Amino acid sequence: MHKVRLKWVKNRGLDHLIDRTTSVRASCLLLDYLARQPSPPVPARALARFQKPLGLTFPVLRFLRRHPTLFTEQPHPRFPSLPAFSLTPASDILLARLARASAVDSHLRLARLLLLTRSRSLPLASILPLRFDLGLPYDFASAFPSAHPDLFAVSNNHISLSTSHLPEDIAISSLQRRHAEAITGATYRALSRSPSSSNAPLAFPMRFPRGYGGMKKVKAWMEDFHRLPYISPYDDASGIDPDSDIYEKRNIGLLHELLGLMVHKMVRRNAIRLLREELGLPHKFTRLFTRYPGVFYLSLKCKTTTLVLREGYERGKLVEQHPLATVREKVHYVMRTGVLYRGKGLSKLVLDEDGDDEEGTLDGDKEFQGYGMDEDADVECFGMEIVDDDGSGIDDDDGHDGYD
């Protein structure tokens, strides 16, 4: 299969969504951390070390002060000169809603992630960077084995999946599900049948940057790519030549499924690097993202490398809105209220009691739903040298992003 090397194209809409999601991620992780502290308020100096893990490009203290609707600043009880922070009433409401939304299917997302690995097991340290992306609770390592002893087991700081009691349809990829839904009367047997046996192999949805989709050489390349048999990422691929085109398409399918498991259909590259060997990805796996810009988008926003599934967004909004993503939209609304109404953030925030929710309701966030630029707002950056902070280039997976 003849491959076409395409130049990187910046997408302002997706970059904006990454920037916004990074801020929401930092807020959610800080809320979770402060809620677990036995003796609030927490001094700001104790939170300063979280700047890089949170993905912030400026000090944590500035971030906390920028969002007074989520974090209350007050003098430390023992050291009045030190700023300290605790949670606002709105934060307590959001934490309760986040916990309920996370409990919907987070254990199934983790099960599918473990099912993608070779050994059906992962170190807990490799899963922690994905906790926000997968929507996992803080105590998933103890809560999941207790609530689902037939699925999970933890030993030696590894969490493993029991394959003897798996749900019937858990090993079906999102691409296979979408194909089966388009077929009237599709059964589980038809759903689990290898697509390679069909005369029409499954095709990945393609959303090329402007100017690429109409190029004849790109069309010919994608036609050859789609003719290759589709290998489910949940199937054993040990018998396939790692240097073959079929194995490359298998890797594209695996990354497509992996990003599809994420709540926001995006993940930082360093988080995937921790899973590379277990997923069977090549050493320089970033080239798979740059080689198929119709399926993935690679961003350098927020001083790190973020990978996005293009089909997951339509005009700045998630195509499949998970309940957890909906609650995180409310977190963003509360954050925006604190920024827009600096000293009046709490008074501008609407907290109404609701009969179905004892903690209350956050209203007025319709103004900010879908806040963002058009997902199709691509800007061509020809001639721009795209390099990471270590100067190794966008395709280099040898080093680590210095900001993660």
Disulfide bonds with the S-S distance in Angstrom:
none
